[in-house]
Structure formats: structure tokens, C-alpha cells
Amino acid sequence: MNSETYDYIIVGAGSAGSVLANRLTASGKYSVLLLEAGRPNHPWTRVPVGFARLIENPKANWLYQSEPDEGSGNRPIPVPRGKLLGGSSAINGMVFVRGQSQDYDTWAQLGNRGWSYQDVLPHFRKMETYEGGEDEFRGREGPLQVTDLDEAGPLYDALIAAAQEAGIPYNRDYNGAVQEGVSMTQVTIRKGRRMSTARCYLDPAMARSNLTVLTGAHTDGLTFDGKRCTGVRFTVDGRQRDARAGREVVVSAGAINSPQLLELSGIGQPALLQQHGIEVRHALPGVGENLRDHFAPRMKWEISARGLTYNDKMRGIGTVFQALRYAVKGTGLLGLPASPLRAYVCSREGLASPDVSIGWIPFLVADGFKLAKESGVTVITHTLRSESKGSIHIGGDDSKAPPKIHFNFLSAEYDREVTLAGMRIVRQIMGSPAMAPMGGLEIAPGAAMDDDGALLQWVKDTAETAYHPIGTCKMGADEMAVVDENLRVHGIDGLRVADASIMPTLTSGNTNAPSIMIGEKAASMVLEAAA
């Protein structure tokens, strides 16, 4: 078995891992091995709407599924995860949302010093280049290119006016001082191209002699000397190899695979590990627990006004026009993110900040995020800070077998109440006078369905995750925490976790931007420890 030594080994070249690889190699002082189990790239990742082609594509997506449970109508729920350099930032909907200051202040109040909003804001600013907003909140010289979506038209005008008629203010920068309001989506798209962390962080670092990137490299387990992590075992091209880390190993395999790797390496709940014949290296009961995600019903409205939705715009010769529009301007259907218009709203009076997210897709979505034949809009809504908790655990000792994902959606009463409130707010907006010229008829769940119990059952039977899993290696000081405020695994030296799995609670919105921030903050911690 070959053995190599590096200063740092990073497991996972996703949203956080790519950031770490760039920042840790920038000075030239340290050698870094970056391991990615997926492929280098895929042709559709560059085209924004290509995410619709990747959401069920095994060449770019691990295609995990949850275990059926009552909260999902006893259905398995698709759990897409990126199988490319850039991880899920290479297949996601490119929606850029930091979340609210309250999210990070909550993390700090849970005992995680250094994670308040004022603590993380410099890292958010450092990571982005964005031309809008105020200098106090926005970055101007970072690697990640963030832009305002170049989309307009009567349908968007009507939806924004309808939201305002429902009491929702227009907000030019929901990533600035205040999140509340309706606005066009800020996106990780520039000149019609996806800005993944592979594109923005890894590509500029690839030529550095102190960075080694291996794709198709499946990490089988961590290696140890007592309670110190010394490196990793991984398989590439059918051959198992061993790499040693002179300084640290950073696991950035994401909320699904980071707890899986810890458990396969003997870190987790002793009874579970022993059940699968794995030697207990270190007992940590929180590994794989605290799973949270956004559970999002897809409501649908028919639009009878012609030519306004992409269902209409893609008919006949319209397909050619959209292709030409993208080729020339990088806009139109092919340049779209997952939801071009969004609103953050309060479900009731008296709240300090929004607790509901609403996103509009300017066409009726069929299975697999395809265009339906009918014309309409799809509206996604969900609770921002879900309190329902699930788990992710191994089902055996095979490192290539997918873990068992139990979401336990809608188990918290809070989630049930806010989900229903969000759906009623969507109905209020779609029924506002500004939408009357659109001729909108509710298709799903249908206006006749108004009973809370029936609506909740419809959500259970039809909703999908918003693809925002977090929390399975949560940060904290309590007995269920897996890492400390410096992202070091409790009780193990030389090992950190840096990705969405460390989030103690959900952020208020899409989780890609916070995951990149975690990569930035982790890199600064690692470099500070090395100094």
C-alpha cells in the first residue's frame, strides 16, 4: 500500500472543501491533498438551468434517498448531492442566501464563541464579489461571483405587486441589513455561467505545486494513532492507498457523508458501531443526529394569460429563440436559477424576523424539474428554521453503501403550524388583485382543499426537501455536539469537520452560501493554529 505525507488532507471537494484547498495552499507554505470521490466535471454544470439535467443524473449526483416515514407520507424522498468537484455547488439551484443575523447569533448563544453574525460577516464579505448593496454588508473582491438575476417582465411585475398588496415590502438586498421582503434572486451566476466553488476557488488554485487534487478517490476511513487522527485510507482506480497528514485532516464530505465517514472510522454511538462490527475508536453520541432540512410543498397555479411563462415561451420556435438568447446574452430559460423571485415573510404579527420562505418558478414544473405542457407558475414555500430533527447513520460497514437517512419531517408542531401559515400567505399573494390579469387558477393542492388536516396530509404526500441537509456533526459544547467552536472533533486530535454538518440549527434560506462561509472560517482557524 502506497503511503504519502501532506501537511493537510481535505476529504471532499465541495462547497467548503474547495474553499479550504484554495486558502490553505495560497501561501505556498503547506502541502494539501484534496480527495473527491466524484468526477472532475460534467458538461451541464456550466449552464445554469443544467441543474434540471443533473438532479437525477448518476454521473453528477449521488442520488441518495431518505427512508420512508410518516412525515413524508411513507415515501422515500430524493436527496441529491453533488458528485463533482465543487460538490453540491456544481449541481444546485445557484440561489445565494446568507440567512439572517439571528441565525448566527443563535449559534453563538448556544456556546459557539466566534460564530455570531458580526463574527461571520467578514467571512461572508471576503468570499464574494457583488456590485450591489452596502459596503458594510457586501464583499467586492472575493472569489465567488454573485450577481443580480437579469430577468424581468409582466409576470414578475405582477407577482411583486401582489406581494406588496399582501403587505410584503420590496427589498433590494435580502443579504444586507434586513432579509424581510420580496425581491429578485441573487445568484452565483456570471455572464450566463454557474459560479461553483470548483470554478471560483479550485480552478485558480489548480496550478499550485503544493495542491494535489484526486478525483474518483473514495475515502474508506480515517487512520489514527491512539486519539490522534493521522491520515486517511482511500481507494482510487481500484487500488487502496494511505495518506498521512502531518498537521490535520479536515472532513468536508457534507451533511450526508461526514457523519458516515466518522462512523465508519469508529467515531459515534458505541452500540450502533458495534452492531455493524466496527471497533469503537471514540464515543460521540451526536454523530449523525440533529439532521434538519427544509421540507417544501410545491404549490401550482395555472396562468391563462399567454406568453408569460416559460411553458409558453418554449413552445415551437420559442425553443430556438431561448437558445439564441442564452448564446448571445446568457439569459432566458437556460440562464435561470432554481427560483428567480423570492420573498421572506413573517407568518404572524409580532415576529422579530421572517420565519417563512417563498420562491417562485416562472413555469409549471413536471416530474424531474421538467416543463409541464400547461402554462403556469410553481411556488415553493417552507419554514425557515425547521425544528423537526432526524438522523443519518450507516447501515453496515461498507464505505460505498449509502447511509440511512431519516428526516422525520413535520414531527415538530412548530413546523406544521408555520408550513400551513406559509401556504395560506402564498394563496393570499396569488389571489391579490395584481394577479387577476394573469388568470391564475390554483391547481395544487387546489382551492377546494382548505382544511388544515387535509393540507398537511397533502404536504406529507407530495412535498420534497429543499436540498438543505445540515446538522449531523453539530458544533457545540453539549453532550450531543460533535465538534467544538473551532470545528475540532471532540476528543480527537488532528481532526476537524467543516461543512454544513456542523450547523447547530438551520439558517434562514438556502444553505450553500453559509457552507462556503464555513469553509472560509475553517481555513482561517486552521491557518491561525499553524502560525
C-alpha positions as CSV (number, residue, x, y, z in Angstrom):
1,M,0.0,0.0,0.0
2,N,1.4,3.4,-1.0
3,S,1.8,6.0,1.7
4,E,2.2,9.7,1.1
5,T,2.5,12.6,3.6
6,Y,1.0,16.1,3.3
7,D,0.5,18.9,5.8
8,Y,-3.2,18.8,5.4
9,I,-5.7,16.3,3.9
10,I,-9.2,17.5,3.0
11,V,-11.9,14.9,2.4
12,G,-14.4,16.3,0.0
13,A,-14.0,19.0,-2.7
14,G,-17.5,20.5,-2.2
15,S,-18.7,23.9,-1.2
16,A,-16.5,24.1,1.9
17,G,-13.6,21.7,0.9
18,S,-12.8,23.7,-2.3
19,V,-12.5,26.9,-0.3
20,L,-10.2,25.2,2.2
21,A,-8.0,23.8,-0.6
22,N,-7.6,27.3,-2.1
23,R,-6.9,29.1,1.2
24,L,-4.6,26.6,2.7
25,T,-2.4,26.5,-0.3
26,A,-2.3,30.2,-1.1
27,S,0.9,31.0,0.9
28,G,2.8,28.1,-0.6
29,K,3.9,27.0,2.9
30,Y,1.7,23.9,3.2
31,S,1.1,20.9,1.1
32,V,-2.5,19.8,0.7
33,L,-4.2,16.6,-0.6
34,L,-7.8,17.2,-1.7
35,L,-9.8,14.0,-2.1
36,E,-13.0,13.9,-4.1
37,A,-15.0,10.7,-4.7
38,G,-16.8,12.2,-7.7
39,R,-15.8,13.2,-11.1
40,P,-13.9,16.4,-12.2
41,N,-16.8,17.9,-14.2
42,H,-19.9,17.5,-16.3
43,P,-20.9,19.4,-19.4
44,W,-24.3,20.5,-17.9
45,T,-22.8,22.1,-14.8
46,R,-21.7,25.3,-16.6
47,V,-25.3,26.1,-17.9
48,P,-27.4,27.4,-15.0
49,V,-30.6,25.6,-15.8
50,G,-28.5,22.5,-16.3
51,F,-29.3,21.7,-12.7
52,A,-32.5,20.2,-14.0
53,R,-30.5,17.8,-16.1
54,L,-28.3,16.9,-13.1
55,I,-30.9,16.4,-10.4
56,E,-31.5,12.8,-11.4
57,N,-28.1,12.1,-13.2
58,P,-25.9,9.4,-11.6
59,K,-22.8,10.8,-13.4
60,A,-23.1,14.1,-11.4
61,N,-25.3,13.2,-8.4
62,W,-25.0,10.6,-5.7
63,L,-28.8,10.1,-5.8
64,Y,-29.4,9.3,-2.2
65,Q,-32.9,8.7,-0.9
66,S,-34.4,9.0,2.6
67,E,-36.0,6.2,4.4
68,P,-39.9,6.3,4.2
69,D,-41.6,7.7,7.3
70,E,-44.9,9.2,8.4
71,G,-43.8,12.8,7.8
72,S,-43.2,12.1,4.1
73,G,-46.3,10.0,3.5
74,N,-44.2,6.9,3.9
75,R,-42.4,7.8,0.6
76,P,-38.6,7.8,0.0
77,I,-37.6,11.3,-0.6
78,P,-34.8,12.1,-3.2
79,V,-31.7,13.6,-1.6
80,P,-29.5,14.9,-4.5
81,R,-25.8,15.5,-3.6
82,G,-23.1,16.7,-6.0
83,K,-20.8,14.1,-7.4
84,L,-18.3,16.6,-9.0
85,L,-15.6,19.0,-8.0
86,G,-17.5,21.7,-6.2
87,G,-19.8,19.2,-4.7
88,S,-23.4,20.3,-4.5
89,S,-22.4,23.9,-5.6
90,A,-21.9,22.2,-9.0
91,I,-25.5,20.9,-9.3
92,N,-27.5,23.2,-7.1
93,G,-30.0,25.9,-8.0
94,M,-27.4,28.8,-7.6
95,V,-29.6,30.7,-5.2
96,F,-27.4,32.9,-2.9
97,V,-28.9,33.4,0.6
98,R,-26.8,34.2,3.7
99,G,-29.7,33.9,6.1
100,Q,-30.5,36.3,9.0
101,S,-28.2,37.7,11.6
102,Q,-30.4,36.0,14.2
103,D,-29.3,32.6,12.8
104,Y,-25.6,33.1,13.7
105,D,-26.3,35.0,16.9
106,T,-28.3,31.8,17.9
107,W,-25.2,29.7,17.2
108,A,-23.1,31.9,19.4
109,Q,-25.8,31.9,22.2
110,L,-25.6,28.1,22.1
111,G,-22.0,28.4,23.3
112,N,-20.1,28.7,20.0
113,R,-17.9,31.7,20.5
114,G,-16.8,33.4,17.4
115,W,-19.9,32.5,15.4
116,S,-22.2,35.5,15.9
117,Y,-23.3,37.4,12.9
118,Q,-20.7,40.1,13.5
119,D,-18.0,37.3,13.7
120,V,-19.1,35.6,10.4
121,L,-19.9,38.7,8.4
122,P,-16.2,39.4,7.5
123,H,-16.0,35.9,6.0
124,F,-19.2,36.4,4.0
125,R,-17.7,39.7,2.7
126,K,-14.3,38.1,2.0
127,M,-15.8,35.3,-0.1
128,E,-17.9,37.3,-2.6
129,T,-17.7,39.9,-5.3
130,Y,-21.1,41.6,-5.6
131,E,-21.8,45.0,-7.1
132,G,-25.0,45.9,-5.2
133,G,-25.9,46.5,-1.6
134,E,-23.9,48.5,1.0
135,D,-20.2,48.1,1.7
136,E,-20.9,47.4,5.4
137,F,-22.5,44.1,4.4
138,R,-21.3,43.1,0.9
139,G,-17.9,42.0,-0.4
140,R,-16.3,43.5,-3.5
141,E,-13.2,41.4,-4.1
142,G,-13.9,37.8,-3.2
143,P,-13.5,34.7,-5.4
144,L,-17.3,33.9,-5.6
145,Q,-19.1,35.9,-8.2
146,V,-22.6,36.9,-7.0
147,T,-24.9,38.8,-9.3
148,D,-28.5,40.1,-9.5
149,L,-30.6,38.0,-11.8
150,D,-31.2,39.6,-15.2
151,E,-34.9,38.6,-15.5
152,A,-37.9,40.9,-15.9
153,G,-41.4,41.0,-17.4
154,P,-45.1,41.3,-16.7
155,L,-45.3,38.1,-14.7
156,Y,-42.6,39.2,-12.3
157,D,-44.1,42.7,-12.1
158,A,-47.5,41.2,-11.2
159,L,-46.0,38.8,-8.6
160,I,-44.0,41.6,-6.9
161,A,-47.1,43.9,-6.9
162,A,-49.2,41.1,-5.5
163,A,-46.7,40.5,-2.7
164,Q,-46.8,44.2,-1.8
165,E,-50.6,44.2,-1.8
166,A,-50.3,41.4,0.7
167,G,-48.2,43.6,2.9
168,I,-44.7,42.3,1.9
169,P,-42.3,45.2,1.2
170,Y,-39.9,45.2,-1.8
171,N,-36.3,44.6,-0.6
172,R,-33.3,45.4,-2.9
173,D,-30.8,43.3,-0.9
174,Y,-32.1,40.5,1.3
175,N,-28.5,39.6,2.1
176,G,-28.0,43.1,3.6
177,A,-29.2,44.6,6.8
178,V,-32.7,43.1,6.6
179,Q,-34.0,39.8,5.0
180,E,-37.7,40.5,5.0
181,G,-39.4,41.4,1.7
182,V,-39.9,40.3,-1.9
183,S,-37.1,40.6,-4.4
184,M,-35.4,39.1,-7.5
185,T,-33.0,36.3,-6.5
186,Q,-29.3,36.9,-6.1
187,V,-27.4,34.2,-7.8
188,T,-24.0,32.5,-8.2
189,I,-24.1,33.1,-12.0
190,R,-22.0,35.4,-14.0
191,K,-22.3,36.0,-17.7
192,G,-24.6,33.0,-18.1
193,R,-22.3,30.6,-16.3
194,R,-22.6,28.8,-13.0
195,M,-20.1,30.0,-10.4
196,S,-19.5,26.9,-8.3
197,T,-16.7,26.6,-5.8
198,A,-14.8,24.5,-8.3
199,R,-14.9,27.4,-10.7
200,C,-14.3,30.2,-8.3
201,Y,-11.9,28.6,-5.7
202,L,-10.4,25.4,-7.1
203,D,-9.7,26.5,-10.7
204,P,-7.4,29.4,-9.6
205,A,-5.5,27.0,-7.2
206,M,-5.1,24.0,-9.5
207,A,-1.7,25.1,-10.9
208,R,-0.1,25.4,-7.4
209,S,2.5,22.7,-6.9
210,N,1.6,22.3,-3.2
211,L,-2.0,21.2,-4.0
212,T,-2.8,17.7,-5.1
213,V,-6.4,17.0,-6.2
214,L,-7.5,13.4,-6.7
215,T,-11.0,12.7,-8.2
216,G,-12.6,9.3,-8.2
217,A,-10.9,8.9,-4.8
218,H,-13.3,7.3,-2.3
219,T,-12.3,7.7,1.3
220,D,-12.7,4.4,3.1
221,G,-11.8,5.6,6.6
222,L,-9.6,7.7,8.8
223,T,-6.4,6.4,10.4
224,F,-5.3,7.0,14.0
225,D,-2.5,6.8,16.5
226,G,-4.5,6.5,19.7
227,K,-6.8,9.5,19.9
228,R,-5.0,11.4,17.2
229,C,-6.1,11.3,13.5
230,T,-3.0,10.7,11.4
231,G,-4.5,10.4,7.9
232,V,-6.9,8.6,5.6
233,R,-7.3,5.4,3.7
234,F,-8.8,5.8,0.2
235,T,-9.4,3.9,-3.0
236,V,-8.7,5.3,-6.4
237,D,-8.6,3.3,-9.7
238,G,-9.4,0.2,-7.7
239,R,-6.3,0.5,-5.5
240,Q,-6.3,1.3,-1.8
241,R,-3.8,4.0,-0.8
242,D,-2.8,5.5,2.5
243,A,-2.0,9.2,3.1
244,R,-0.7,10.8,6.3
245,A,-1.4,14.3,7.5
246,G,1.5,16.0,9.3
247,R,-0.8,18.6,10.7
248,E,-4.5,18.0,10.3
249,V,-7.3,16.1,8.5
250,V,-10.4,18.2,7.6
251,V,-13.5,16.2,6.7
252,S,-15.7,18.3,4.3
253,A,-17.8,15.5,2.9
254,G,-21.1,17.2,3.6
255,A,-24.1,16.7,5.9
256,I,-24.7,13.2,4.4
257,N,-21.2,11.8,4.2
258,S,-19.3,13.4,7.0
259,P,-21.1,11.5,9.8
260,Q,-20.9,8.4,7.7
261,L,-17.1,8.7,7.5
262,L,-16.8,9.3,11.2
263,E,-18.9,6.2,12.0
264,L,-17.0,4.0,9.6
265,S,-13.8,5.2,11.3
266,G,-15.1,4.2,14.8
267,I,-16.4,7.6,16.0
268,G,-20.0,7.7,17.0
269,Q,-22.6,5.8,19.1
270,P,-20.9,2.7,20.5
271,A,-24.0,0.4,20.3
272,L,-24.5,1.4,16.6
273,L,-20.9,0.9,15.7
274,Q,-20.7,-2.5,17.5
275,Q,-23.9,-3.6,15.8
276,H,-22.1,-3.3,12.4
277,G,-18.8,-4.8,13.6
278,I,-16.9,-1.5,13.8
279,E,-14.3,-1.1,16.5
280,V,-15.2,1.9,18.7
281,R,-12.4,4.4,18.5
282,H,-14.2,7.2,20.3
283,A,-17.8,7.5,21.7
284,L,-19.7,10.6,20.4
285,P,-23.4,10.1,20.6
286,G,-24.2,13.1,18.5
287,V,-22.6,11.8,15.3
288,G,-25.4,11.5,12.7
289,E,-28.0,13.1,14.9
290,N,-29.7,16.6,14.6
291,L,-30.4,16.2,10.9
292,R,-32.6,19.1,9.7
293,D,-33.7,20.2,6.3
294,H,-36.4,22.4,4.7
295,F,-39.5,20.4,3.7
296,A,-41.1,22.3,0.9
297,P,-44.5,21.8,-0.7
298,R,-44.7,22.8,-4.4
299,M,-47.9,24.7,-4.9
300,K,-49.1,25.3,-8.5
301,W,-51.2,27.9,-10.3
302,E,-52.4,27.9,-13.9
303,I,-51.7,31.2,-15.9
304,S,-54.2,31.8,-18.7
305,A,-52.5,35.0,-19.9
306,R,-50.5,33.8,-22.9
307,G,-46.8,34.1,-23.5
308,L,-45.7,35.0,-19.9
309,T,-44.4,31.7,-18.5
310,Y,-41.6,29.5,-19.9
311,N,-44.2,26.8,-20.6
312,D,-45.4,29.1,-23.3
313,K,-42.1,30.6,-24.3
314,M,-40.6,27.2,-25.0
315,R,-43.3,26.1,-27.5
316,G,-42.4,25.7,-31.1
317,I,-39.9,28.2,-32.5
318,G,-39.6,29.6,-28.9
319,T,-37.1,26.9,-28.1
320,V,-34.8,28.2,-30.8
321,F,-35.3,31.8,-29.5
322,Q,-34.4,30.8,-26.0
323,A,-31.2,29.0,-27.2
324,L,-30.2,32.1,-29.2
325,R,-30.9,34.4,-26.2
326,Y,-28.7,32.4,-24.0
327,A,-25.9,32.1,-26.6
328,V,-25.9,35.9,-27.1
329,K,-26.8,37.3,-23.6
330,G,-26.6,34.3,-21.2
331,T,-30.2,35.0,-20.1
332,G,-33.6,33.4,-20.6
333,L,-34.6,29.9,-19.5
334,L,-31.1,28.4,-19.9
335,G,-29.7,31.1,-17.6
336,L,-32.2,30.6,-14.8
337,P,-31.6,29.6,-11.2
338,A,-34.0,27.3,-9.3
339,S,-36.3,30.2,-8.4
340,P,-35.8,33.7,-9.8
341,L,-38.2,35.5,-7.4
342,R,-38.4,35.1,-3.7
343,A,-39.9,36.5,-0.5
344,Y,-39.1,36.2,3.2
345,V,-42.1,36.8,5.3
346,C,-43.5,36.6,8.9
347,S,-46.2,34.1,9.4
348,R,-47.8,36.3,12.1
349,E,-47.5,39.7,13.6
350,G,-45.0,40.4,16.4
351,L,-42.1,38.3,15.0
352,A,-38.7,39.9,15.0
353,S,-37.7,38.4,11.7
354,P,-39.2,36.3,8.9
355,D,-40.0,32.6,9.5
356,V,-41.3,31.6,6.0
357,S,-39.6,31.4,2.7
358,I,-41.4,31.6,-0.7
359,G,-39.9,31.1,-4.1
360,W,-41.5,31.4,-7.5
361,I,-40.6,29.4,-10.6
362,P,-41.9,31.1,-13.8
363,F,-43.3,27.8,-15.2
364,L,-45.3,24.8,-14.2
365,V,-42.9,22.1,-13.1
366,A,-43.4,18.5,-14.1
367,D,-41.5,15.5,-12.7
368,G,-37.7,15.8,-12.7
369,F,-38.0,19.6,-12.9
370,K,-39.1,19.5,-16.5
371,L,-41.5,21.9,-18.2
372,A,-45.2,20.8,-18.0
373,K,-47.3,21.1,-21.1
374,E,-49.7,23.5,-19.4
375,S,-48.8,27.1,-18.6
376,G,-48.5,28.3,-15.0
377,V,-46.2,29.0,-12.1
378,T,-44.8,26.8,-9.3
379,V,-44.5,28.2,-5.8
380,I,-42.2,26.7,-3.2
381,T,-42.7,27.6,0.5
382,H,-41.2,26.3,3.7
383,T,-40.5,27.0,7.3
384,L,-37.1,28.8,7.6
385,R,-35.9,27.4,10.9
386,S,-37.3,23.9,11.0
387,E,-37.3,22.3,14.4
388,S,-38.0,18.7,13.2
389,K,-34.9,16.6,13.7
390,G,-33.9,13.3,12.0
391,S,-30.7,11.3,11.7
392,I,-28.1,9.8,9.3
393,H,-26.4,6.6,10.2
394,I,-24.5,3.8,8.5
395,G,-26.4,0.6,7.7
396,G,-23.3,-1.5,7.7
397,D,-19.5,-1.4,7.4
398,D,-19.4,-0.9,3.6
399,S,-18.0,2.5,2.9
400,K,-19.6,2.6,-0.5
401,A,-23.1,1.9,0.7
402,P,-25.3,4.9,1.1
403,P,-26.2,5.8,4.7
404,K,-29.7,5.5,6.2
405,I,-31.4,9.0,6.1
406,H,-34.3,9.5,8.4
407,F,-35.7,13.1,8.1
408,N,-38.7,12.8,10.5
409,F,-40.3,15.8,8.7
410,L,-43.2,17.7,10.4
411,S,-42.6,15.9,13.7
412,A,-42.4,19.3,15.4
413,E,-45.7,21.1,15.9
414,Y,-43.9,24.4,15.1
415,D,-43.1,23.1,11.6
416,R,-46.7,22.1,11.0
417,E,-48.1,25.4,12.1
418,V,-45.6,27.5,10.1
419,T,-45.9,25.4,6.9
420,L,-49.7,25.9,6.9
421,A,-49.2,29.6,7.6
422,G,-46.8,29.9,4.7
423,M,-49.2,28.1,2.3
424,R,-52.0,30.5,3.3
425,I,-49.7,33.5,2.7
426,V,-48.9,32.1,-0.8
427,R,-52.6,31.8,-1.5
428,Q,-53.2,35.4,-0.3
429,I,-50.5,36.7,-2.7
430,M,-51.7,34.7,-5.7
431,G,-55.2,35.9,-5.0
432,S,-54.3,39.6,-4.8
433,P,-55.8,42.0,-7.3
434,A,-52.4,42.4,-9.1
435,M,-52.6,38.8,-10.2
436,A,-56.1,39.0,-11.6
437,P,-54.9,39.8,-15.2
438,M,-52.8,36.6,-15.1
439,G,-55.9,34.5,-14.8
440,G,-54.4,32.3,-12.1
441,L,-56.3,29.2,-11.0
442,E,-54.9,27.1,-8.2
443,I,-54.0,23.6,-9.5
444,A,-52.2,22.1,-6.5
445,P,-53.3,21.5,-3.8
446,G,-56.4,23.1,-5.3
447,A,-58.6,25.9,-3.8
448,A,-61.2,23.4,-2.6
449,M,-58.6,22.0,-0.1
450,D,-58.8,24.3,2.9
451,D,-58.9,22.0,6.0
452,D,-55.6,22.1,8.0
453,G,-55.6,18.3,8.3
454,A,-56.1,17.8,4.6
455,L,-53.5,20.3,3.7
456,L,-50.9,18.8,6.0
457,Q,-51.6,15.3,4.5
458,W,-51.1,16.8,1.0
459,V,-47.8,18.2,2.1
460,K,-46.7,14.8,3.6
461,D,-47.8,13.1,0.4
462,T,-46.2,15.4,-2.2
463,A,-43.6,17.8,-0.7
464,E,-39.9,17.4,-1.3
465,T,-36.8,18.5,0.6
466,A,-35.3,21.9,-0.4
467,Y,-32.0,20.0,-0.6
468,H,-30.6,21.8,2.5
469,P,-29.5,19.0,4.9
470,I,-27.4,20.2,7.9
471,G,-26.5,19.5,11.5
472,T,-25.3,15.9,11.6
473,C,-21.9,16.8,13.1
474,K,-23.2,19.8,15.0
475,M,-21.0,22.4,16.7
476,G,-21.4,23.0,20.4
477,A,-20.4,22.1,23.9
478,D,-23.3,19.9,24.9
479,E,-23.3,16.1,25.0
480,M,-24.7,15.8,21.5
481,A,-22.1,18.1,19.9
482,V,-19.6,16.6,17.6
483,V,-17.2,19.5,17.0
484,D,-16.2,22.5,19.2
485,E,-16.3,26.1,18.2
486,N,-13.0,25.6,16.3
487,L,-14.6,22.7,14.4
488,R,-12.3,20.2,16.1
489,V,-13.9,16.8,16.7
490,H,-14.4,16.5,20.5
491,G,-11.9,14.0,22.0
492,I,-9.8,13.6,18.8
493,D,-6.7,15.5,18.0
494,G,-5.8,16.5,14.4
495,L,-9.3,16.2,13.1
496,R,-11.8,18.8,12.1
497,V,-15.2,18.8,10.3
498,A,-16.0,21.8,8.1
499,D,-19.2,21.8,6.1
500,A,-23.0,22.1,6.5
501,S,-23.0,19.2,9.0
502,I,-21.5,21.5,11.7
503,M,-24.5,23.9,11.7
504,P,-26.3,23.6,15.1
505,T,-29.5,24.9,13.6
506,L,-30.8,25.7,10.1
507,T,-30.0,29.0,8.5
508,S,-32.9,31.1,7.1
509,G,-32.7,30.1,3.5
510,N,-30.6,28.2,1.1
511,T,-27.5,26.7,2.7
512,N,-24.8,27.0,0.0
513,A,-23.7,30.5,1.0
514,P,-23.3,29.5,4.7
515,S,-21.4,26.4,3.7
516,I,-18.9,28.4,1.7
517,M,-18.6,30.8,4.7
518,I,-17.9,27.8,6.9
519,G,-15.1,26.8,4.5
520,E,-13.6,30.4,4.8
521,K,-13.8,30.5,8.6
522,A,-12.4,27.0,8.9
523,A,-9.5,27.9,6.7
524,S,-8.7,30.9,8.9
525,M,-8.9,28.8,12.0
526,V,-6.5,26.2,10.6
527,L,-4.0,28.8,9.4
528,E,-4.2,30.6,12.7
529,A,-3.4,27.3,14.6
530,A,-0.5,26.7,12.2
531,A,1.1,30.1,12.7
